[in-house]
Amino acid sequence: MASNDKKRITLFWLILLALTFFATFIAEEATPSHFIVIIICLTISIKGRIVIDEFMGLREAIPIIRYGVHSYFILLPAFVALSIIFPEFLAQLTTIK
């Protein structure tokens, strides 16, 4: 492995650590709000994209595989945020009448 590759991996690893510490600090210290939920979900999406492209090696993968995995880290945090921001609407939507 070339020195540049090691530096690149180390840089992205440090970015992942920083994002994790940032999200943890905000989740523990801030008053719960919709804005905080959105920030946490965005950090999850960013971290997922970094892991997919840099550590899983899917940057050069077949597009349908790459986008399929990327969509997981976009859709799942979005669904979590929507379920926290609009719980009453989802309860009404999923209630059998």
C-alpha positions in Angstrom: 0.0 0.0 0.0 1.4 3.3 -1.0 2.1 6.1 1.5 -0.6 8.3 -0.1 -3.2 5.5 0.3 -2.3 5.2 4.0 -2.6 9.0 4.4 -6.0 9.0 2.6 -7.4 6.1 4.7 -6.1 7.8 7.9 -7.7 11.1 6.9 -11.1 9.5 6.3 -10.8 7.4 9.5 -10.2 10.7 11.4 -13.1 12.3 9.7 -15.4 9.4 10.7 -14.1 9.7 14.3 -14.8 13.4 14.3 -18.3 13.0 12.9 -19.0 10.3 15.5 -17.8 12.4 18.4 -19.8 15.4 17.0 -23.0 13.4 16.7 -22.5 11.9 20.1 -21.9 15.2 21.8 -24.9 16.8 20.2 -27.2 13.9 21.0 -26.1 13.8 24.6 -25.8 17.6 25.4 -28.4 19.3 23.2 -32.1 19.7 24.0 -33.9 17.2 21.7 -35.5 19.0 18.8 -36.3 18.3 15.1 -33.1 20.2 14.1 -30.9 17.9 16.2 -32.6 14.8 14.7 -31.9 16.2 11.2 -28.2 16.9 12.1 -27.7 13.4 13.5 -29.3 11.8 10.5 -27.2 13.9 8.1 -24.0 12.8 9.9 -25.2 9.1 9.6 -25.6 9.7 5.8 -22.2 11.3 5.5 -20.5 8.6 7.4 -22.2 6.0 5.4 -21.1 7.5 2.1 -17.5 7.7 3.4 -17.5 4.1 4.4 -19.1 3.0 1.2 -16.7 4.9 -1.1 -13.5 4.7 0.9 -13.5 1.5 3.0 -15.9 -0.8 1.1 -14.3 0.1 -2.2 -17.6 0.6 -4.0 -16.4 3.8 -5.7 -15.6 1.8 -8.8 -18.4 -0.8 -8.4 -21.3 -1.3 -10.8 -23.6 1.7 -10.5 -26.7 -0.3 -9.5 -24.8 -1.9 -6.6 -23.1 1.4 -5.5 -26.4 3.4 -5.7 -28.3 0.6 -4.0 -26.0 0.7 -1.0 -25.9 4.5 -1.0 -29.7 4.6 -1.0 -29.7 2.6 2.3 -27.7 5.4 4.0 -30.0 8.1 2.5 -33.4 6.5 3.0 -32.9 4.9 6.4 -31.9 8.1 8.2 -34.6 10.0 6.3 -37.3 7.5 7.5 -36.0 7.7 11.1 -36.1 11.5 10.9 -39.6 11.5 9.5 -40.8 9.1 12.2 -39.5 11.3 14.9 -40.6 14.6 13.4 -44.1 13.4 12.4 -45.1 10.5 14.8 -48.8 11.4 14.9 -49.1 11.3 11.1 -47.4 7.9 10.9 -49.6 6.6 13.7 -52.7 7.7 11.8 -51.3 6.3 8.6 -50.6 2.9 10.1 -53.7 2.5 12.3 -56.3 0.0 11.3 -59.7 1.6 11.5 
